[in-house]
Amino acid sequence: MIRMVARRLAASGLSILILVTLVFFMAHLTPGGPAYSILGLKANATSVAQLNARLGLNQPLLQQYGLWWWHLAHGQLGYSYLLNRPVGALLWRYELNTLLLYALAISLSTFLSILLGLAQGVYFGRWPARFIGAFQLGFYALPPFFVAAMLVLWTCVRRRWLPASGMVNLRLAHPGLASYAAHLVLPVITVTLFTTAPLSRYFGEAVHEELARDYVRTARAKGVGFTAILFTHVLRNALRPLVTMLGLSFPYIFTGGVIVESVFNYPGLGWLMWRSALAQDYPILIAIVLVIGLLTVLGNLLADVVNGLLDPRASYE
């Protein structure tokens, strides 16, 4: 297990290096620049050149790249060009909001995926499984921004049940827990829906395959109840593919989360990444890509470790 973790970390470190390098050069080679976001599109060439010199953007690109890694080695992620604040402090503030959103959504999505997957595997080929399959196909095909927009239309515009954007009611001097919870409902539901659709389908197929294996028929022949077989043996064996899918789906979840956070104006990493990309705020954009890469590596590594605990043979693969 330790050697497997070490190999994964080494391979993942190389992947993150390549990812950050590509994003760094692609961001800096994009036409325009942060100077126009700060000074405006009508800024003259002299003002833009002076601001670029002050920000260090007039230096050779390879020198900027080396300087970025030098700062990272000293625990610094630079300063935001647009917000003029340390990137590390900004990321910490917005990352906590994103972790709260995704922790709630992924927990709910995992619970629903297990329930729907068990039902789909047990009733495979019959109308309950077909009904669940229609739900999965529908929400898998729908883009997250469309689901978010429909939820806002139905629950905020027409019914006024929930707030449509933000994280808290800014009109309240001291917003309580209820205000935070109300603003979290729609983003959590949206992320949960487009995450549950593929995970539950994959888990349902795994349950169906496990129910067709010899050990299930042997247990039934020995008189073991179907419920005991389902929750004692089949569930444990079918969880491995689900755990693997959860680890691999971190980039997909975050990509959809960028859109969801933008639609609901939720102040998380996805919202900050969107704003930084529009403003070409390179330090924030590259730092968020680094964080996403690290979270993806940790997610995949955690999936491998959990799979190794569920099945000790997996640690030797």
N, C-alpha and C positions, 0 to 999 in steps of 0.2 A: 504493500500500500504506500509506504513512504517513497519507494523508488518511482512508483507511478505518479505520485504527486510532484516529485522533483522533475520528472520528464515533462509533465504537463506545464509546469511553471516555466521551464526553459523554453519550450516551444511557444508558449503564450507570450513570453517576453519578446521574442523575435517578431511575433505577429503585431504586438502593440507598437514596437519600434517602426515597423513598416507602415502601420496605420497612421501613426502620428506624423511620420515623414511625408506621406502622401497628402494628408490634410494640410500640413504646414505650407508646402509648396503650391498646392492648388489654391489655397486661400490667398496667398501673397501674389500669385500670378493672375488672379481675377481682376478684370478692369475696374477702375475706380480706386477706392481706398477709404480708410477711416477719416481722412482729412475732409472729404466731401460730406460725410455724415455729420462732422462737427461744425464745419464752416458753412455748409449749405452747397447745393449744386451750382450756384452762381458765383462761387468763390473764384478769384483770379489765380493764375498760375503761381504768382509770387507768394501769396499767402499759403497756398497748398504746399509749396516747396519749403517754406519756413517751418510750417507745422510738421511736415515729414522729417525735417532735420531735427526738430525738437523731440520727436517720438522715436528717432533712430531708424526710421524707415528708408532713409536715403543710403544706408550702408548696403554693401553687397549681400545678396540673399543668403549665400552660404555662411557669411559671418553672422547674420541674424539667427540662422538656424543653430549654429554652434553656441551662440550666446544664450539662446533659449534653453538648451540642454545644460549649460553651465549654471543658469539660474535654478533649473529644476534640481540639479545635484545639490544645491544649497537650500533646497526646500522652498523655493520661491516660484510662483507661477506668473509673475509680472503684474502690471497694473492695467486696468481696463482703460482703453483710450477714451471711450465715450463717458463712462461713469466716474473715471479718475479715482478708483478705489482698488485695493489689492484683490486680485482674482481669487485667492484662496478664501478670503472672508466672504466674498460674494457667492462662491460655490457652496460653502458650508451653509449659508443662510437658505439658499434655494434647494440644496440637496436634501435637507431635512423635510421640506414640503413634499418633494418627489418621493422620498422613501416612505413617508406616511401614506401617500396616495397609492403607491404600488404595493406596499405591504398589505393594505386592506383589500385592494383589488385582486392580488394574486392569491391571498388566502381564501377569499370568497370564490374565486375562479377554480381553485383546486378542489374545494369542497363540492361545488356544482359539477365539475368535470367527473369526479368520482361517482356522484349520484347518477348523473345522466349516462356515464359510461357503463356502470353496472346494469342499469335498466336496458340500455341498448344491447349489451352483450347477452343478457338473459332472454330478451324478447327479439333476438336477431331474426329478421325476415318477416316479423309480424308488425301489425299496425303501430304499436307503441314505439318500436325502433324506427319505423318509417317517419313517424311524427317528429321524433328527436332528430333524425337525419335531416328533415326539412328545416328545422330550427338551426342546426349546425351549418348547413349549406347557405341559408339566408344570411346569417350574421358573418359568415366567413367571406361571402362575396361583397357585402356592403362595406364601403369605405368608412373608417372611423369618424371622419368629419360629418358624413351624412347622418350616422346614428346620433352623434352629438347634437347636430342641428335639429333633428326630429324630436329629441328629448327636450331641448330648450323650447321648441314650438309647443309641444303638448303640455309640459309641466310648468313652464314659466310664462309664456306669452298668453296661452289660452286659459289656463287654470290658475296661474299665479300661486302654485303650491310651493315652489322652491326658487331660490335665487339663481340667476342665469350665469353669473360670472363672479370672479374674485375668490378670495379665501375667507373673507369675513365682512360683515356689514360695517362699512366705514362711517355710517351715520351714528353708530353707537359709540359712546365714549369708552365704555368698558365692555366689549363684546364677550359673551360667555361661551361655554363649551357648545351650547345649542347652536350658536351662530356658525361656529367652525364646522360642526357636523352637518348642518344644512347645506353649506357650500361644498362639502365633500361628496354629497350624495350622487349628483349627476356625473362628475368625473369618474367616481369609483364604478358606477353602473356601466358607463361607456367602456372603460378599460376591461371590466369583467366580461362584458358581452363579447367583444371581439377577441378576447383571450380564451374564453370558455369554449367557443365554437370549434377550433381545431384541436384543443387538448381533449375535450370530451369524446370527439370522434376517434381520435387515436387511441384513447384509453378503452373505448367501447370495442374496437377491433381487437385489442389485446385481451380483453375479457372473453370475447367470443372464441379466440384461438385457445385460451387456457381451458375453457369449458369443453373443448373437443379433445383434450389430451387424455392419455391413458390413465393417469393417476386419478382423474375425476371419475372415470368409469369404474376403476378399481374401488375407490372409496364408496361410490354408490352401491356397488355389489356387496360391500361389507356392511351395508346398512347405515352408513353415515348420512345424516340429513343434508338436504341440498343447501340450506342456509348456512350450516356449519362449514360445508365445503367452500361455499362462495366467499365467506368472510374470513375463513381461517387460512385457506390455501390459495384460491384463485386471486383474491384481492392482493395478497402479498406478492405473488409472482407477476401480476399485471401492473403493479405500481412501478416496476423498474422502467418500462418504456415511458410512463408518464413523467417520472423524475427526470429522465434524459431529455424529454421534450421541453420540460420547464427550464432546464439549464440552457438548452439551445435557443429558446424563444426570448431570451433577454433582449437581444438587439431588436427583434420584431416588436416586442412590447414597448420598448422605449421609442421606436420609430413612430408607432401609433400614438404613444403618449405625447410626443411633440405636437402632433395635430390636436389632440384632445386638450392639452394645456393651453394651446393657442386659442381654440374655440371658446373655452370657458374662462380665458384670461386668468388661469390658475398659475400663481407665481412659483413654478418649479424649474427644474433644469431644462426641460423641454421648451418651456416658454422663454427662458433666458437664452437658450441656444438659437431659437428662432429670431429673437431680437438681435443677437450678436451677429448672425449671418446676414441679416438685412443691413446692419450698420457696418459690416466688415470689421468688427472688433476682434482682431485676430487672437489676442491672448485668451479671452474668454472662450472663443470657439474651439481653439486647440485644447485648452484645459478640459472642456466638457467632453470632447472626443476621447481624451486620455481617461477620464473618469468612466465613460461608457465602456471603453476597452477593458479597464480593470474590473468593472462590475460583471462584464460578460465572462471574463476569465474566472472570477470567483464563483459565478453561477454555474459554469460548466464543471469546475473543480468540485464544488459542493455536490453537484449531481453525481459525479463519479464516486465521491466518498459515501453518499447515501446509498448508492447502488451496491457498493462494496459491503455495506452493513446489511442490506436486504439479502444479498447473495454473496457470500465470501468468495465464490469462484470469480466474481467480476473483478476483484482486485488483481488477479493474475493475468487478465486479458491485456 
